């Protein structure tokens, strides 16, 4: 079968990460140090006792996870936005000190607690994106998210700190966040918190689907315990979007030092068809029959225990990327209404789960300070600038890429 030329000019691992872990430069093949992502043999818990181990049947009311903003909160937001703009702060430096929310900030501290140590997700409702410009909405989403976690992660190889989840015409990509396709349950790469700000919902469909990772794990332990070692094995081939190397091998299932099980995977990065390219014929090992069965079991189990949320304009949803698997229903836009979300990857060093060593190298690709990879924000995803379009279509870790929705 004829395939497109493989472009491996861009490394999947930034230079600073390669230097820290002694990875050096990669040849054109899929070479990776064999023990880099190997997980230690561990005794897996038979019971998960945690607030994050919920089922859809126990979350039946919106007020169990949603917080309505007050008029006072909205006034504080406008004042914080005005001050931030007047003092010409750099968006990359936004924090609780230069985006001051004296009352709402206390609420957001509790949101952070619930997202990290509670059910794993919280919805803020009551923003009005129509009152602000595109850039102002990004400042608001970033400023509020800074209270949940003070550090933002890069979402592309060149340092984009934000992804616009919307349908884009004229760009040759089938990545899930730029199409109206449904998304199976997955994680967004190796980030702590996924922050999603709804600028505009679709005309129909597009519900966000959430499922507890702990509950999914617990049910698999009870019904198919033989699948646990399959998910935890270090032989899963994750594609890297024709970057160098072409793929890495690592598990799908992990646990923290406190024996909290969690998943870290995306079906799209595991299956043969990935993004805009067919990677068959490039030497990537296929999944085994047992691995495909394991993927289906995770999907069916998560679906059984899931809930759905219809995001409204102005909703800001925080999801613990390790505690909660997420997906999305197919949606339809029309001439009046078009789906547009803003996504940030947030990290709170004081509350973050302790990752196993086998994931730290991937975490560093997102959050490590890398002087040669400056961060920046895409304000307008339809910008005709070719570099912007290239950036938009080469996302390093969102839905459908290595490790990861919307």
C-alpha positions as CSV (number, residue, x, y, z in Angstrom):
1,X,0.0,0.0,0.0
2,X,1.4,3.4,-0.9
3,X,1.8,5.9,2.0
4,X,2.7,9.5,2.3
5,X,6.3,10.3,3.1
6,X,6.9,10.2,6.8
7,X,7.9,13.6,8.2
8,X,9.9,13.2,11.4
9,X,11.5,16.6,11.6
10,X,9.7,17.4,14.8
11,X,10.5,15.4,18.0
12,X,7.6,14.1,20.1
13,X,9.9,14.9,23.1
14,X,11.1,18.6,23.5
15,X,14.8,19.1,23.7
16,X,14.8,19.9,27.4
17,X,12.9,16.7,28.2
18,X,15.3,14.7,26.0
19,X,18.3,16.2,27.9
20,X,16.7,15.6,31.4
21,X,16.0,11.9,30.7
22,X,19.1,11.3,28.6
23,X,17.1,10.4,25.5
24,X,19.5,12.0,23.0
25,X,18.4,12.4,19.4
26,X,16.2,9.8,17.8
27,X,16.9,8.1,14.5
28,X,14.2,7.8,11.8
29,X,12.9,4.5,13.4
30,X,10.6,4.1,16.4
31,X,13.5,3.5,18.9
32,X,12.8,4.2,22.5
33,X,14.7,3.1,25.6
34,X,12.9,-0.1,26.5
35,X,12.5,0.7,30.2
36,X,11.5,4.3,29.9
37,X,7.8,3.7,30.3
38,X,7.8,0.3,32.0
39,X,5.6,0.2,35.0
40,X,6.6,-1.6,38.1
41,X,4.8,-4.8,39.0
42,X,2.2,-3.9,41.6
43,X,-0.5,-5.5,43.6
44,X,-3.7,-4.0,42.3
45,X,-6.4,-3.1,44.8
46,X,-9.6,-5.1,44.9
47,X,-11.7,-2.3,46.4
48,X,-11.6,1.4,45.8
49,X,-12.9,3.5,48.6
50,X,-13.0,7.1,47.3
51,X,-15.4,9.9,46.6
52,X,-14.2,9.7,43.0
53,X,-15.6,6.1,42.7
54,X,-19.1,7.2,41.8
55,X,-21.7,5.9,39.3
56,X,-24.1,7.7,37.1
57,X,-27.0,6.5,39.2
58,X,-25.7,8.4,42.3
59,X,-25.4,11.8,40.5
60,X,-28.9,12.6,39.4
61,X,-29.2,16.3,40.1
62,X,-27.4,19.2,38.5
63,X,-26.8,20.9,41.9
64,X,-24.6,17.9,42.9
65,X,-21.9,19.2,40.6
66,X,-22.9,22.7,39.4
67,X,-22.2,26.1,41.1
68,X,-24.2,29.2,40.0
69,X,-22.2,32.4,39.9
70,X,-23.7,35.4,41.8
71,X,-23.9,39.0,40.7
72,X,-21.1,39.7,43.1
73,X,-18.9,37.1,41.4
74,X,-19.6,38.5,38.0
75,X,-18.7,42.0,39.2
76,X,-15.4,40.7,40.5
77,X,-14.7,39.1,37.2
78,X,-15.2,42.3,35.2
79,X,-13.1,44.2,37.7
80,X,-10.3,41.6,37.5
81,X,-10.4,41.6,33.7
82,X,-10.3,45.4,33.5
83,X,-7.3,45.6,35.9
84,X,-5.4,42.9,34.0
85,X,-5.9,44.7,30.7
86,X,-5.1,48.2,32.1
87,X,-1.8,47.0,33.5
88,X,-1.0,45.1,30.3
89,X,0.0,41.9,32.0
90,X,1.2,39.0,30.0
91,X,-1.4,36.2,29.7
92,X,1.3,33.6,30.3
93,X,1.8,35.2,33.7
94,X,-1.8,35.2,34.8
95,X,-2.2,34.2,38.5
96,X,-4.3,34.8,41.6
97,X,-2.4,38.0,42.4
98,X,-2.9,39.8,39.1
99,X,-6.4,38.4,38.5
100,X,-7.8,39.2,41.9
101,X,-11.1,37.5,42.8
102,X,-11.5,38.0,46.6
103,X,-14.9,36.3,47.0
104,X,-15.1,34.0,44.0
105,X,-11.5,33.0,44.7
106,X,-12.6,31.3,47.9
107,X,-15.3,29.4,46.0
108,X,-12.7,28.3,43.4
109,X,-10.4,27.0,46.2
110,X,-13.2,24.6,47.2
111,X,-13.7,23.7,43.5
112,X,-10.1,22.7,43.3
113,X,-10.5,20.5,46.4
114,X,-13.5,18.8,44.9
115,X,-11.8,18.3,41.5
116,X,-8.7,16.8,43.0
117,X,-10.0,15.0,46.0
118,X,-13.8,14.7,45.5
119,X,-15.9,13.5,42.6
120,X,-13.4,14.8,40.1
121,X,-15.5,17.4,38.3
122,X,-17.3,20.7,38.9
123,X,-19.3,23.0,36.7
124,X,-19.4,26.7,37.1
125,X,-22.4,28.3,35.5
126,X,-23.3,32.0,34.9
127,X,-20.6,33.5,32.7
128,X,-21.7,35.4,29.6
129,X,-19.2,35.1,26.8
130,X,-21.2,37.4,24.5
131,X,-20.2,40.4,26.7
132,X,-16.5,40.0,25.9
133,X,-14.1,39.7,23.0
134,X,-12.4,36.5,22.1
135,X,-9.2,37.6,23.8
136,X,-11.1,38.7,26.9
137,X,-12.9,35.3,27.1
138,X,-9.5,33.6,27.1
139,X,-8.3,35.9,29.9
140,X,-11.4,35.1,31.9
141,X,-11.1,31.3,31.4
142,X,-7.4,31.5,32.3
143,X,-7.8,33.7,35.3
144,X,-10.6,31.6,36.8
145,X,-8.7,28.4,36.0
146,X,-5.6,29.8,37.7
147,X,-7.4,29.4,41.1
148,X,-8.0,25.7,40.5
149,X,-4.4,25.1,39.4
150,X,-1.8,27.8,39.0
151,X,0.2,26.3,36.1
152,X,-0.9,25.8,32.5
153,X,0.3,23.1,30.2
154,X,1.5,23.2,26.6
155,X,-1.0,21.5,24.2
156,X,1.3,21.4,21.1
157,X,4.9,20.8,20.2
158,X,5.5,24.5,19.7
159,X,3.9,25.7,23.0
160,X,0.3,26.5,22.4
161,X,-1.4,26.9,25.8
162,X,-5.0,26.7,24.6
163,X,-7.0,24.6,22.1
164,X,-10.2,25.8,20.4
165,X,-12.6,22.9,20.3
166,X,-14.7,23.7,17.2
167,X,-15.4,22.6,13.6
168,X,-12.8,24.1,11.2
169,X,-13.4,23.9,7.5
170,X,-10.6,23.9,4.9
171,X,-8.2,22.2,7.2
172,X,-7.2,18.6,6.4
173,X,-7.7,17.0,9.7
174,X,-10.2,14.6,11.3
175,X,-9.0,15.2,14.8
176,X,-12.0,14.9,17.1
177,X,-11.9,18.3,18.6
178,X,-12.1,19.9,15.1
179,X,-14.9,17.8,13.9
180,X,-18.5,16.9,15.0
181,X,-17.7,13.3,15.5
182,X,-18.5,11.5,18.8
183,X,-15.6,10.8,21.1
184,X,-15.1,7.6,23.1
185,X,-14.1,7.7,26.7
186,X,-10.4,8.7,27.1
187,X,-7.9,10.9,28.9
188,X,-6.3,14.1,27.6
189,X,-2.6,13.1,27.6
190,X,-0.9,13.4,31.0
191,X,-2.4,16.6,32.4
192,X,-4.0,17.1,35.8
193,X,-7.1,19.1,35.1
194,X,-9.0,19.8,31.9
195,X,-10.7,23.2,31.9
196,X,-13.4,23.6,29.2
197,X,-15.1,27.0,28.7
198,X,-18.2,26.9,26.5
199,X,-18.3,30.0,24.3
200,X,-21.1,28.6,22.2
201,X,-22.9,25.2,22.3
202,X,-23.8,23.3,19.2
203,X,-27.3,23.4,17.7
204,X,-27.9,19.8,18.9
205,X,-26.0,17.0,20.5
206,X,-22.5,17.3,21.8
207,X,-23.2,16.3,25.4
208,X,-20.1,15.8,27.5
209,X,-19.9,12.3,28.9
210,X,-18.1,11.6,32.2
211,X,-17.3,8.3,33.9
212,X,-15.5,7.6,37.1
213,X,-12.1,6.0,36.5
214,X,-12.2,4.3,39.9
215,X,-15.7,2.9,39.4
216,X,-14.7,1.7,35.9
217,X,-11.7,0.0,37.4
218,X,-13.7,-1.5,40.3
219,X,-16.3,-3.0,38.0
220,X,-13.7,-4.5,35.7
221,X,-12.0,-6.1,38.8
222,X,-15.3,-7.6,39.8
223,X,-16.4,-8.9,36.4
224,X,-13.2,-9.4,34.3
225,X,-10.2,-9.4,36.6
226,X,-8.1,-11.1,33.9
227,X,-8.2,-7.8,31.9
228,X,-6.4,-5.8,34.6
229,X,-2.9,-7.2,33.9
230,X,-3.6,-6.6,30.2
231,X,-4.4,-2.9,30.7
232,X,-1.4,-2.5,33.0
233,X,1.1,-4.2,30.7
234,X,3.8,-2.0,29.1
235,X,3.3,-3.3,25.6
236,X,0.6,-1.0,24.3
237,X,1.7,0.9,21.2
238,X,0.7,4.6,21.3
239,X,1.2,6.5,18.1
240,X,2.7,10.0,18.1
241,X,1.3,11.6,15.0
242,X,4.3,11.0,12.7
243,X,6.6,12.6,15.1
244,X,10.0,11.2,16.1
245,X,9.7,8.4,17.4
246,X,6.7,7.1,15.5
247,X,5.3,5.4,18.7
248,X,6.0,4.6,22.3
249,X,5.1,1.6,24.3
250,X,3.4,2.1,27.7
251,X,0.5,0.9,29.8
252,X,-3.1,2.2,29.8
253,X,-3.7,1.5,33.5
254,X,-1.7,3.0,36.4
255,X,-1.9,3.6,40.1
256,X,-0.6,6.3,42.4
257,X,1.5,5.6,45.5
258,X,-1.7,5.7,47.5
259,X,-3.0,2.9,45.3
260,X,-5.5,5.0,43.4
261,X,-6.0,3.4,40.0
262,X,-6.3,5.6,37.0
263,X,-6.2,5.4,33.2
264,X,-4.1,7.3,30.7
265,X,-5.0,6.6,27.1
266,X,-6.8,7.5,23.9
267,X,-8.3,4.9,21.6
268,X,-7.3,7.0,18.6
269,X,-3.6,6.9,19.5
270,X,-3.9,3.1,19.8
271,X,-5.8,2.2,16.6
272,X,-4.4,2.2,13.1
273,X,-6.2,5.3,11.8
274,X,-4.8,8.3,13.5
275,X,-5.6,12.0,12.7
276,X,-5.2,12.9,9.0
277,X,-2.9,10.0,8.1
278,X,-3.2,6.2,7.7
279,X,-0.2,4.8,9.6
280,X,-0.7,1.3,8.4
281,X,2.4,0.0,6.6
282,X,4.8,2.2,8.6
283,X,5.9,-0.7,10.8
284,X,3.6,0.0,13.8
285,X,2.7,-3.2,15.6
286,X,-1.1,-3.8,15.6
287,X,-3.1,-4.3,18.8
288,X,-3.6,-7.9,19.8
289,X,-7.1,-9.5,19.9
290,X,-6.9,-9.4,23.7
291,X,-5.9,-5.7,23.8
292,X,-8.9,-4.8,21.5
293,X,-11.2,-6.7,23.8
294,X,-9.8,-4.9,26.8
295,X,-10.4,-1.5,25.1
296,X,-14.1,-2.5,24.4
297,X,-14.5,-3.6,28.1
298,X,-13.2,-0.2,29.3
299,X,-15.6,1.6,27.0
300,X,-18.6,-0.4,27.9
301,X,-18.0,-0.3,31.6
302,X,-17.4,3.5,31.5
303,X,-20.6,4.0,29.5
304,X,-22.6,1.9,31.9
305,X,-21.7,4.2,34.8
306,X,-21.5,7.6,33.0
307,X,-23.4,10.8,33.2
308,X,-24.0,13.4,30.4
309,X,-23.8,17.2,30.7
310,X,-25.3,19.6,28.2
311,X,-22.9,22.6,28.3
312,X,-24.6,26.0,28.0
313,X,-23.0,29.2,26.8
314,X,-20.8,30.5,29.6
315,X,-20.3,27.1,31.4
316,X,-16.9,26.4,32.7
317,X,-16.3,22.7,33.4
318,X,-13.3,21.4,35.4
319,X,-12.5,17.7,35.0
320,X,-9.8,15.7,36.9
321,X,-8.2,14.1,33.9
322,X,-7.0,11.1,36.0
323,X,-10.0,10.6,38.2
324,X,-12.6,10.9,35.4
325,X,-12.8,9.5,31.8
326,X,-14.5,11.8,29.4
327,X,-16.1,11.6,25.9
328,X,-18.6,13.4,23.8
329,X,-21.7,12.8,21.7
330,X,-21.8,13.6,18.1
331,X,-23.2,17.1,17.4
332,X,-24.6,19.3,14.7
333,X,-24.0,23.0,14.0
334,X,-26.2,25.3,11.9
335,X,-26.0,28.7,10.4
336,X,-27.0,30.3,13.7
337,X,-25.2,28.2,16.3
338,X,-21.7,26.7,16.1
339,X,-20.0,24.8,18.9
340,X,-16.9,26.6,20.2
341,X,-15.1,25.6,23.5
342,X,-11.8,26.8,25.0
343,X,-9.6,24.1,26.5
344,X,-6.8,24.6,29.1
345,X,-4.6,22.0,30.8
346,X,-4.2,23.0,34.5
347,X,-1.8,21.8,37.2
348,X,-2.0,22.5,40.9
349,X,1.4,21.4,42.5
350,X,-0.1,21.4,46.0
351,X,-3.0,19.0,45.2
352,X,-1.8,17.1,42.2
353,X,-1.8,13.3,42.3
354,X,1.7,11.8,42.5
355,X,2.4,10.1,39.1
356,X,4.5,6.9,38.8
357,X,7.9,7.4,37.3
358,X,6.8,5.8,34.0
359,X,4.6,8.8,33.3
360,X,6.7,11.7,34.6
361,X,8.6,12.1,31.3
362,X,5.3,12.6,29.5
363,X,4.1,15.0,32.2
364,X,7.3,17.0,31.7
365,X,6.5,17.4,28.0
366,X,3.5,19.5,29.1
367,X,4.5,21.3,32.3
368,X,8.3,21.4,32.5
369,X,9.8,24.8,32.1
370,X,11.4,24.7,28.6
371,X,13.1,27.9,27.5
372,X,13.3,26.7,23.9
373,X,9.5,26.1,23.8
374,X,7.9,29.4,24.7
375,X,4.2,29.3,25.5
376,X,1.6,31.2,23.5
377,X,-2.2,31.5,23.0
378,X,-4.3,31.1,19.9
379,X,-6.8,33.9,20.0
380,X,-8.6,33.2,16.8
381,X,-8.6,29.5,15.4
382,X,-9.7,30.8,12.0
383,X,-6.7,33.1,11.6
384,X,-5.5,32.7,8.0
385,X,-1.8,32.8,9.1
386,X,-0.4,29.5,7.9
387,X,1.7,29.1,11.1
388,X,-1.4,29.3,13.2
389,X,-3.2,26.8,11.0
390,X,-0.2,24.5,11.2
391,X,-0.3,24.9,15.0
392,X,-4.0,24.2,15.1
393,X,-3.6,20.9,13.2
394,X,-0.5,19.6,15.0
395,X,-1.8,19.5,18.6
396,X,0.4,17.3,20.7
397,X,-2.0,15.8,23.1
398,X,-5.7,16.4,22.8
399,X,-8.5,14.1,21.9
400,X,-7.3,11.6,19.3
401,X,-3.6,12.2,19.9
402,X,-1.1,10.4,22.0
403,X,-2.6,10.1,25.4
404,X,-5.8,11.7,24.8
405,X,-12.6,15.3,23.7
406,X,-14.3,17.0,23.5
